[in-house]
Amino acid sequence: MKMSFLNIYKTSLCMLAVSCVVACSKSFLDIKPKGKVIAETTADYDLMLNAGGFVTNNLDVSVPLGDEIIAFDNYFSSALARSQRLFRYDDVIYDEGIFAFEMSSLMTQLYSYNKIINEVMSSTAGTEAEKKAIMAEARANRAWIYFSLINLYGKPYNAATAATDPGYPIVTKADVAETKFTRAPVQEVYDFIIRDLTESIPDLPVTIRTRVRMGKTAAELLLGKVYVFMGKFDTAKPWLESALTDLASTGTGTALTNMALYDLNVTMVSGGTWGWNPTTTATTSFNGMPTQANYTEYIVSRQASNMWSATSSEYTLSPQTTQLFTSSDKRLNFFTTKPYLVTTSYPMTGALRRNGHSSIQNGMTIPELYLLRAEVAARLGDTTTAINSLKTLRVKRMNATDANAIPVGLTQLQLIQFVLNERIREFAVQGYRWFDMRRLSVDPLFSSATYTHRLYNTSGVLSSTFTLRPERFTLQLPQAVIAQNPGMENNP
């Protein structure tokens, strides 16, 4: 089915109505005869931000792009064409007329956020402060949408070329009549993201009501992350520190807003609180894990279905990546040696299928806060803060001896690399690695690195190697978008 940006906006009208009927009271939205979705009171707009459609996205696209994975022929050959093309770093991922899943979900959400931003200040029965807080939250979420889009379709941020590198169309109106879209430069998109966040943070609450809602802590963390991806580590630091301070102030909240790291030494062991079972071949080997809404490591929950790992077998963690873990690292318990519903192991030691979570968390999380803080500190020569941040996370992931066994006397480059490896260990087969590969490709310290995918036969013998070319640090825009927007430049 052909879809343009305009088609997505029209679709989002219906999706917004459905989401709010589920999440809100019956009187919240009136569906006018022509299909218009109307919110009137400030409370209406507040309830719109509770809609379940804001939580889910299709950003699983980055998982098969990371270099921490390998594939086996017998499972890979039967995978979806999209899966195979992404793994091979093909230029064209979607056939003509097919719209990108990851783009459509984000654009649908963007329509809703723009609607709130443009209308809430004129709503009735609310205070000025309430309206400003709702608009700020919608703008912070819009910033997250654009940060995701620019890291899929724009070149990695390079200060020397960002002003001319093609980025992504900036859409600020909730207008289905808009038909002309042009790509803004990468710099302009980043400026837009930063402006949305910096102007919103003062009006955001520190304590949130549910993990669907974007609060001050999440927005500060996101802004710090944006600056890290721009290579502006000194500018990122105060925002990450503010996020950590605000995080501590929410620690006495309710069950929904309580935020803390889990100790996997307690939860992810035999007989532990999450019911981990190392012998099962089912979808997950543990059944006591808290739901997304109650998962205390999530500062704001945004998630994609993790079809690459829990229920499919075409991608596994590579043996080289598995070697990055110590034997006491309980994060390995999220993996299994067996393909889905198969009793025999993969034909290669160290090849591991991710067995959970059942979804990818790509919102703002406590582990990433500590890891970004550690990286920024390492980049700025603050070894003590970097190591302390690492240990705060690691002691919750492995035994204390291994957690504290960070090599002494690391050079600055070695410490940065250690942090980057910790990111791989924490977020393996969750899609984070691809975004790190992108930003490192323009980092003078790591720009010479090369990335490959390896495909093995059923006996574990290498059959094909796919090397990532610089052009594929960005995804091509689907031909459906180019066809609907004459003159729009595509990525090479």
N, C-alpha and C positions, 0 to 999 in steps of 0.2 A: 504494500500500500504506500502510495506516495504521500509524504508528509513534509510540509514546510514549517518554518517557525510559526507562520500564521495558523496552520492546521493544529499545531500543538497548543497554541493559545485557545483555540476554540474547544479543543478536547478538555483543556484544563477547567473550563467553566463547569462542565459536567462533573469532573472529578472533584472539584472543590465542593460542589453541592452535595455529592454523595458523602464525602469525608465529613462534612459538617453535620449532615443529618445523623450520622453515627455518633459523632463526638459531642454534639450540642443539643440543646433543647429544641423541640419541634418549632417553637416560635422564633428561633434564631434567624433563619433565612427564609424569605419568601421567594418562590420560584415563579417569576412573572410569566405570562403566556408566551413571550418571545424567547424564553430561556434565560432571561437575565437573573443573576444572583445578586441580591441586594442585602447589604448589612447596614444597619442604621445607628444603633447605639454603640457606645464605646465597649460595652460588654460583649456585643456581637463580634467585634473585631478581636477582642481578647480571646474569645472562644474559638475563633478561626485558627489561632496559633496552637490550639490543642489538637487539631485534626491529625488523625493517624497517617494521612498521606505525606506529611512532612517528615516522618521518621524514615521511610523506606525510599531507597534510590537504587539505581542499577550500576553503581560504580564498581562492580566486580570486574570491569574491563581491565583494570590494572593488574589483576592477579597473574594472568598468564604472560605478562610482559616482564615480570621480575626475573632476575638471573639466578635466584635461589632454587629454581625448579628445573626438573627434567621430565621426560615423558617416555612411555613405553609404547611401541608400535601397536600391540594388540588392543590397547585401550584408546590410544590416540587416533587410530584410523577410523574409529566409529564415533568420534566426538563430533560435535556440531562444527559446521564450516567456520563459524566465528571463532571458536576455540582454536582450531588448527591454524587459522590465518594469524591470529594474535601471537601464538607461540612461535610461528615461523618468521615473525616480524614482516609480514607481507605489507605491501603498500595499501591495497584495497581490502578492507575488512567486511564491508557490506555490499551486496549486489545492488545493481541499479534499481532505484525505486524503493529501497529498504532504508528506513530511518534508523539511526543509532539508538539502541536502547538507553545507553547512559546519558545521551543528550536529551532524549524525550522526557525522562523523569525529572531532570533538573530544570528544564524549561517550563514544565508544568508547575513545579513549585515556584519558579521565578514569577510566573503570572500572579500567583496568589500573594506572594510577598509584595509585589508592586502594587497590587490592589489595596493592601493594607496601608502601605506607605503613603499612597496618594490620597486616601480617603479618611483615615482614622482621625485626623485633626479636625475634620468637619463633622464628626459623629456627635450624637446627642447623649445626654445623661452621664457624662464622665467629666472628671477634673482634667485640668491642663496637664498635670503630672502623670495621670494615668494614660492619657493619649500619647504623651511623649515617650513613655516607657514602652508602649505597644509599638509605636513607630520605630523606636530604637531597636527593639528585638527583631522586627521584620527586616530592618536594614542590616543588622549583624548576620542574619540568616542569608540575606541576599549576597553579602560579602563571601560567605562560605560557598554559595552556589558559584559565584564567579571565580573564586580561587580554584575550585574543582575544574571548571570549564577551561580556564586559561592554562592549567597544567595538563590538560588533555590535548588542546588544539592550538595553543600558542607555543612558540619556542621557549626553552628554559630561559629564565630571566638573565639577561646580560646587559649591564648598564651601558655598554658601548653601542649596542644595537637595538635596545628595547624600544626606542622611539620610532623605529621604522619596521621592526619585525611585526608581521601580521598577527593580530591577537584574536579577539572574539567580539561579535556585535554586542554593544552595551544597550540593553533594553530597560528603560525605566518606566514605561507606561503599561498599564493593564488594558491594552487596546487591541481588540481582535481585528480592527480595521487596518492596522499598520501592516504594510506589505513590503516595504523596502528596508533591507538590512545590509549593513556594511561592516566589515571587520575593523574594529578599533585597534590601534597599535598595542603591543604588549605593555608598554609603559603606561598608556592611558588606562588600561584595564587595572593594572596594579594600583595606580593612583586612585581609581574609583573604589577599589576594595579598601584601601587604607582610609580614605575619606569616610566611607560608610561606617567603618569600625571606630575610628577615633571620635567621630561626632556622636556615635551611639553609646559608647561605653559609659559616659557620665550619667546617662538616664536608665541604665540597666540595673536590675536588682542583683544583690549578691546571693541571696537565698532564692532558689527556684522552687516552684510547686511540683513539677514533675520533670523527668529527664528529657521530655520532648522539648521543653522550653529552654531557650538560649539566655543565660544569665551573664553577669559581668565577668565571672571567672573564665567561662568558655570563650567569650569575645576577646579577652586579654590574651589568653593562650593562642587563639587563632591569629591575632595580630602579631604576636611574637613569632609564630610559625611563618607567617607571610614574610616577615623581615629576614628570617633564616633562609628562606627560599630565594630571597633577593641577595643573599650574601652580606646583609647588613647586620652583623652579629652584635655590634655595640648598641644599635638601635633596638634590637630584639630583646636585649637583656632586661631592661626595666619592665617591659610588659610581661615577661615570663615571671619575674620576681613578684610583680603585683598579682598575677594569677595565683602564685603559690601562697601569698599572704591571704588572699580572699578565699582560697580553697580551705585554709585552716579555719577560717571564721565560719564555714558552713558545716564543720564536723559534728556539731551538736544538733543538727536538724532532724527532721522526721525520717522515717524509713525510706521515703522517696528521695529526699535530698541529702541524706547522709553520704559522704564521699570519703573513700579510703581504699588503699591497696589491699587486695586479698593476699593471704599467706598461702601459697600453693603447697608449702610443706605440710599444711593442715588440710587443705581442701582437696588437693589432687594427688592423693595417695590411697592405697588400698585401705578400705575402712574409713576413709575421710568423709567430710561433710558433703562432698559433691558426688559420692557414690561411684568413684572411678573404678572401672572394671577392665583390666588389661587384656582380657581374653576374648571379648565379644567381637563379632564382625559386623555388628549393626551400624546404623548411622552414627551414633555417638557411643562412647564407652563410659559415659557418666550421665546420670539422670537427676542429680540434685542441684545442678547449677541454677543460680537465681535468674529470673527473667530479665530481659533487657531493661524493663522499667525499674527494677530493683538492684541492678548490678552496680555496686558502689564505686567501681573504677571509672564509670562513665560520667563525665561532667555534663555532656549533652549527647543524647543518643541519636545517631544517624547510621543507618545500616543498609547493607545490600545482601541479598541471598548469596550464600557461599557455595554455589553449585560446582565450583572447581575442585572441592576437597571432600566435603562430608558425604556426598552421595555420588561422586564420580571418581574415576581412578586414572584419568588421563594425565594428571599432573602430580608429581611427588616432590618432596624435598630432596635435593641432591645430596649424595654422600659427602661432598665437599662442605656443604652447609651444615649437615648433621655433625661434622667434626668440630664445628664452632662451639658446640654445647659441651659442658662437663657432664659426667655421668649422674650427678646429683640434681641436675637442672630439671625441675618438675614441669617445665614447659614442654619437654619431650613427651609428657603424658598426654598432650593434646594430639599426638600422632600415633599411627599404627603401622606395622610393617606389612599389613595385608591390604589388597584392594577391597573395594566395597563388597560385602557379602561373599567374600572368597576366603577359604580357610588356609590357603598356602600363601607364603610371603612373596614379595617382589623378587625377581632374580638378581638382586644386587644388594649387598650389605649397605645399610645406611640410607636406602631409598624409603621414605616415609610418607604416607598419606595423611593429610590433616584430617582429624576425626572430629573436630569441633573447634570453635563454636559452630552452631548451625547457621550463623550469619556473620558477615564482615562488619566490624564496627569502624566506620570512617568519620565519626564525629570527634569531639574533643575528649581525651582520656587522661587520667592521672599518669599512667606509664609514659605517655608521650611528653607530658609536661616535664617530668624528671629527665627524660632523655634529651629533649631539646635544651633544657637548662644545662645539662652536662656538656652537650656539644658546644653551646655558646661559651661556656666557661673555658673549655679546652681551647677554643679558637682565640679567646682573649687572654690566654696565658694564666688563667686562674685554676691551677691544678687541684687545689684543695676542694673548691666547690664542685668541680667536675667529678672527682672521685667520690665525694660524699653523696652527690646526686645519684651516681651509679650504684653505690652501696645501698642506698635507701630502697631502690628497686630490687636489686639482686638478692638481698637478704630475704625477700618475700618470694623468691623464685627457686632457691637452691639452699643447701645447707650453709651455715654461717662461715665455715672454713673456706668453701669455694667462693662464696659471695664476697669475702674480703680479700681474696687472692688476686687482686689486680696487680699486675707486675709493677715493681718499684723501678723508678728511674726511666720511665717512658719518655721519649722525646715528645714534643708537642704534636708532631704528625702522628706518632704512634698512639698517643692518647686519643686523638680525634678518630683514628681508625678503630680503636677499641670501642668507642662510643657508637660508631657506625655499625660495627659488628653486633653490638648489643641491640641495636634497632632491628637487625636481621633476626636475632634470637627472639626478641619480644614479638615481632610482627610477621614472622615467617608465614608465607602463603596467605597473607591477608591484604596484599596489594600495596603496601607501603613502600616496598623496595623499588618499584618502578619509579615512583616520584622522587626517591632519593637518587636513583641513577640519573634522572633528568638533571637535577640541580648540580650533581657532582660533575656532569659533563662539561660545565662551564666554570668549574672551580679550578683555579690553577694548580692546586695540590693534587687533584685527582682527574684532570681532564684527559690524561693519556690512557686511562683505563679502557679496556674493551669488554664487551659483554656478549656472551654466547648462550644458546640453548642447545642441549644435546638430546637427541632422540635415539633410544636403544631398542633392539629387537627383543623378542620374548626370552632370549637366553642371556640378556644383559650385555650384548655386544653392541658397540656404537654403530649406528646405521647412518645418521645424518647430523650435521652441525649447522646451526643457523646463527650468523653473526649480526648483531645489531648495527645498522648503519646510522650515521648521525641524523639523517632525515627522519628516522623513525623514533626520535625522541619526542616527536609530535605525531598525533594521529591525523590522518587525512579527514577532512570533513566529508560526510557521506555525499554521494553524487545526488541524492534526493535534495539535499540542501542547496548544492551548487545549481541544480536545474531550476529550482524555484527562486533563485536570486541571481539573475544574469549579471555577469561582471564580477561576482564575488570570487576572489582569489582563493585557490585551494593550496594546501600544503603540498610540497613536492612528493 
